[in-house]
Structure formats: structure tokens, C-alpha cells
């Protein structure tokens, strides 16, 4: 089965399996495709799937749903790409992943997670493989000391033994620079609140003062400013100053939370809660904080009473029934307010319960227990009352599936089928549905990175029972992101529009998010992609990313039945427009790593500076703290992935860049894009050695330079100077450490710092040597810089580790030194020396230098990369979602903070709290 939409994609959703139907049998291919020629499959607007015919222009009801069972109508709110974009799929072969591996493998030390050590600890993000030499498949693993240069092999091909890695820090380099915020005398940074089997006020005894009154309880919660910063500033208010809920709203919630049983057939009881007044939408972090504080005490009462009333469980059934009505197109025009209210209240109180209940308590609470006789009355279906369709669908009672699975089933239907652009109410309902999904998955937020995934009840249901719609959901979330739909104008119901204008947006900024559905969709997709690769059930969304192909590309030979299509061009343009956003950087990283076809498309474009230059700027500013530290890690990996392609390396050397005002190191009126990249990467290395002392930074940065080294040409004088200066800095540090260790220990060569800096010296020599070997005639400025600093090589001439590389470089330096002497210029100026070098390079005999195998590095993601990505994604959700999460209960964020050096973890993010401001 091919899933390829019409290129315009103006009117239908991804035609993939419906979660409302059982998945097809393995290997099942719809008959319609057997008779279609290959070219016809690409161009026809009608696609067949599971015996459903999906056309490019399906009939759509006013509710925004296509008249098909599950595949949906494609919205017309798509954002067009520039007309002059000539960069379509070029058909260039995919990147060569069959390169040779040798023992010279370097371990990429990833961003660390939750270590109490005083230096950054190592965890699994990915590896850099050195492809130097011809010995295949030798990949050194992380239990060995990180080496930055090829390791000599014994005559039998066995590796020379390497020093072991420190068990306490993960690596041996540098003095401690990062200090954990945890006080050793204070115990663990994770203090778990006690839980009781039933949800009651006593459940909060470890969180709220046990002797306090209700008023003092809520006061103690609201006056505590958040520790991690939100995207928008939050004003800490007294309860009396929080007016997000009207008195009518509060009365409705109090009825729901009280000891009164609202049975499944109690229409009169449910109407004041769901049908009388529409609840406000959340448009800012301030709104999220206010609604959290306004409902905290009522949530405590709700949890205590629900054991007897089961009102929350009935509320969930009301919501599922409303979703089924929307799916069945029973609502013509706007989605009614009582449907939104059921969704809103479920999300608000589920958020409270997830934050305070253990995993097992949450499962039993959500699924319900023995009902009271009044609550056991069976549902009698949907009943119309005062214009509201309320009640519980009778089919839900007999459904053998859990309430959670039924709810997720309906939510996925909304995400895939509802046309959010059809009306303001549909947009609002779709946005709140995304909020609910993320809140349901926030059980993971309450766990540490090392805790079992089995405790994530709702997330596991999505990953394990809805894998057959992973492709469809992945495409829908991607399309939401690329379409960048704004909220449609308020042209719906007069009552609905007036109420939304007067109350829903009161005290908030309607422009705080221009495209909230796009923003939440990318965050949800990243969360699904960041789960453990080691578990096959958790890897289904990464496999979906892997199966995506460009809808404008040719039919690839390796195309399979489960291939899905989307527009790479639209994804690329939106990424370029929003590359400054962390979540967009992370999406780009995952697309490049998981999808070779997308990487080939990006590398094949004739305008690489469109994406490459903004990335270089963020790396440049990131080392000074203007960019989040984790984002710099991701950006360096992206640069490494680009550098693996030799054609791309050669292309950026030929693109000339004019003055860039953000580059303040030197006034560079004209420099190649490749030369600018080298200058920025070298600056990153030098800054890291002086400040952060993070082994991952210099390992990855040197790998980028090594991959680019044989393509460098016409290097700018400033870049040549920085490259030679880099060797001088590393060489001096190496000499200093060796001298220090010689005075302490005779066996100094086995010292970890000596090994690390020795490998750095070797790799910088490899980079210089590779450039001279391949492009000496095109780089006279590099030769000039080497002549100017040739004395720095003297120390290494007799060292067996560096002898061959030093000799090779000195052959070139000696040749040009002789030519300068023969010119017999009295008091030569730099220009005159450069001219002599330029002239002599034309007659340079290449055989003077020994040719070594090219040293290349490749990035490969580790199976446990989720230990970095999952906390990072949750930190993005924490800062960008309009949901208020208590930092003390968000243990995975504590892991992230500890890893990112606490107060610097969210550097550059606006202040999160302003006590005393109302």
C-alpha cells in the first residue's frame, strides 16, 4: 500500500489505516494498487485504502469532517512555499553509509543527564565513528576512554589496548567546572510526596501543610514562584486576584467536585456543569497558572469524593460520547460549547490527578472502581436538553476496552479527521485536544529518567495499541506544523463569538501564539519520537519518520508498501523560517538522523546558506550563552551530519558570503561559507577549552573540521591563522600536562588527561595535514600561517605518536621556506611573502608529502539516546505549553536541570515569576 497524496495536498489527510478499524493483516495490499501503473500511482488524486476510496476533494460537512469513516479532509489553510523555489528532489544518491571503519573511533560524549558528580557525566546520545583506514567494523564503545585520533593497530589487526574510562565522571579530561546544585548533606534532589491508596485531602500531606486551612493551602501554593522559567512571565497572584473563572464557572465545578452523584442519565445534573456556560480558553502561561491555582482546592475535594460519586469517570464517558458525535457529524457548524467544556474539564482535572497520584493509583482512579447503586444506572444514550446533546453513548458501557483506550481512540480520531480551519470552535477544540494528549502523557514528567516506562499508563497505550496509525498520526502532526494555521476569524455563532471575545481572552494576549496548533503538534511529535529506541513498541514513530518520502521525488527502487509521502520542500521552508526555535532545531535533527531521503534533499539544494548560515550564527552565539546549552549540542550534531557529505563540503567552499554583522570577532567583508563555518567551529573549540571544558563539544567540533579538511580551499587569512593558533593552544596545553605528570609519575603516558590532549594534538595535525595534502595549491594563506609559526612543531618531532604527521607538514613548510629564502627579498612584507608562496605553489611537487588515508567521522545515535532527548523535550513542553506544571513534582525536569548546570539550564529564557505583581 502506497500512501502518496496529491502534491497540492489541499483537501485530504494521510490516507493510512484507521484506528477505528482493526489493522490490516501483515502483507495486505489493497487490490486497487495492483492494477495501477507506477506513474499513475504518483499522479492520480484518488487513492485506495482498506476498501475506502479517498479523493482529493471529498465532500465536507460544516463540522469540518470529511464524509469518510476515518481518513479526513485536508484543510485549505496550507501555507504555500515561495514560487521561485527551484530546489526539488534531484535524485542524488543517498549518503554513503558503508564507509570503512577502523579502530580510530571517537566516542561522542552526549549531553549528560542527572549526575551528582562535579563534572559532566556521560550518557547515551550518539557516537562519532572515525572512518580512517580500511579495517571495517571496528567501533570503540563508550566504556573506553574517548580518543579523538586513529588508534594504531597491531600487525594482527587487533586493537592496541586503551585506558579505561573513569567510573565516577565518565571521562578523564579537564578540571571540574560544573557543580551540581545538590548539597551532599541535603540528600537526594528528588523528594517524593507520600501517596495514599485513595485520593483525598490526606494525599497532599507531603505537599501542602497538613494543619492549614483551605485558604492557607491555596495561598501556600500560589505564592511559590516557579523555579524554571516559562516562555512568558508569570505574575504570582493571591487567590482573590485570580478571575479567570466566573462565579457561574465556579458553581459548575463545585457541583462536579461535590459529593453529589451525577449519574450517566442525570441530564438535569450535567447541564449546569457542561451546557450552561462555556469555560475560558487558555491563551498564555499566565492563564495556565491562574486556572491551576483556581482549581487546586476543588481538585482536592474532587479526588476525595470521586471514590463514591465516580463523577470524573462519568465526565470521561461524556467526553468520549461527544467525540463520537463529532466524528459522526451530528453537529452542523460550530462544535458546541458543552463538547468543549467536557474536554476542558477532563484535561484540567486529569492534570491535577496525574500530578498527585502514583502510577498504580492513577490507573485505578481513571478506570473507576465499584460504583454506588445510584452511579450504576446504565446509560440510555444521548438526550437533547435545552439545545445540548448530553448523556453517555450506550455502546461505551458494553465496550470491553478500558476507558483510557476508548478515550485515546477518540482523541486520535479528532487529531486525524477534524478540520481545525473550518471554524473558530473547531480550531479551539483541536487545540484543546492536543493539550489533553500531552497532559495524559505527562505521567512521564513525574518520573526520573531512570524509572521504568511501565509507569506511563496513557503513553504506553498509544505506543502499544495504536501503532497501526503511527504513520498517519506522524504525517498529520507534520502537516499541522508545515501548514502553520492561524485561528480562523470569529465568524461563527454570534453567541459563541461574543462570549469568546469578552471572556475567553480576558487578561491574556491573543497574539501570544500565532500558530498554537502548529506549535503543539511539533512538541507532541517530538515527544513521541523521543521514546526509547531499545523498545520496539516505543520506536514506531521513528520508523514512521524513516518511511517518509518526498511527494515530488521519483519512485525509488527501495520503495515499500508502507511508504508514505509528504512535501520535503514545505518542511524545509518552514524549518528555515523557524530554525531559531529549539523545537524546530530538534525536529530537523531527528529528520536528518532518521530519514536519509530528507537528508539527501537538504544536502542537494542549491541554496545551502538558507539553512546553514542561521545554524552557524546560533552556534556562534550559543557558546556565549545566548542559545540554550542543549540546543548547541543539537546544532553541532546537525553540522556534523552536513559535514559527512563531501559534495556539500565542496559546495559551501564556493559560496561567497558578504559581511555578517553578528560575527564580531573580525570584520570579514568577504569569506566563503565553508571558511566561516571553520572559523566558528574553531572558536567553539577554543571557547569550550577555556570555559565549559566539555569533552563532547571539542570531540564533535573536531570531527566536523576533520570531515571538511580535504575540501578546504582559498581559506581566508583569518581562518588560516585561527586553525594554526588552535594547534598552538592544544600543543601548549599538552606540553604543560606532560611536564606536570612527568614530575608526579613515571608512567605519565597512561594518564587520562595526557591521552585526551594527545588525541587532540593528533587530530588537529591530521586536519592540517589533510588540507595540505589535498588542497595545498589552493591554500597559500595556510602555508603562510604555518611558516609564521613553524617553531611550534619542534617539540613533537621526536615523539613517535606525532612523528609522521609532523614530518609530512614540515616537508611542505621547508619547501616554501626555501623558496622564500631564494627570493632574496630584503625586509619582506607579508604581501611579498604571500606572493612568493603563491608563485611557488604552482610548481609544488605533491610527492614530497606522504598521503595518509582520509580521516572521516560519522554520527550514529545510541539506543539509549532518549536519556538525553526525552528530558530535553519535556523541558521544551514545560516552557512552551500553556499548562502549568509544578517543578518540584516534575522529576524529569530536575534531571535536566542537574545535567544542564541548574541555573544555566534555561539561560536566555524570560523570567518565569514576578512575585507581588497582580
Secondary structure, DSSP 4 states (H G I P E B T S, - for coil): --B---TT--SB------TTSPPPPTT---GGGTTS-HHHHHH-S-EEETTEEE-TT--B-TTS-BSSSSS-BPPS-PPPPPTT-------PPPP-------S--B---PPP-S--SSSPPP--SEEEEE--SS-TT----TTBPP--SPPPB-TTSPBPP-PBPPTTTSS--S------S--TTT--S--PPP--SS-SGGGGTTTS-TT--HHHHHHHHHTS--SSPPSS-EEE--GGG--SS-HHHHHHHHHHHSS----TT-HHHHIIIIISSPPPP--SHHHHHHHHHHHHHHHHHHHHHHHHH-HHHHHHHHHHHHHHHHHTT-S-SSPPHHHHHHHHHHHHHHHHHHHHS-HHHHHHHHH--SPPTTTTPPP-EEEEETTEEEEE-HHHHH--S-HHHHHHHHHHHHHHH--GGG-HHHHHHHHHHHHHHHHHGGGGGGS-TTS-GGG-HHHHHHHHH-GGGHHHHHHHHHHHHHHTPPPPPS-S-HHHHHHIIIIITTTS-TTS-S-HHHHHHHHHHHHHHTS-SSSGGGGHHHHHHHTEEETTS---TT--TT-EEE-HHHHHHHHHHTTTSHHHHHHHHHHHHH-HHHHHHHHH-S-THHHHHHHHHHHHHHTTTSS-HHHHHHHHHHHHHHHT-HHHHHHHHS-EEE--TT--SS--SEEEHHHHHHHHHHHHHHHHHHTT--HHHHHHHHHHHHHHGGG--S--HHHHHHHHHHHHHHHHHHHHHHHHHHHH-TTGGG-HHHHHHHHHHHHHHHHHHHHHHHHSTT-HHHHHHHHHTGGGGGGGTT-TTTHHHHHHHHHHHHHHHHHHHHHT-TT--HHHHHHHHHHHHTT--GGGSPPPPPP-EEEEE-TTTHHHHHHHHHHHHHHHSS----TTT-HHHHHHHHHTTGGGTTTTSPP-EEET--
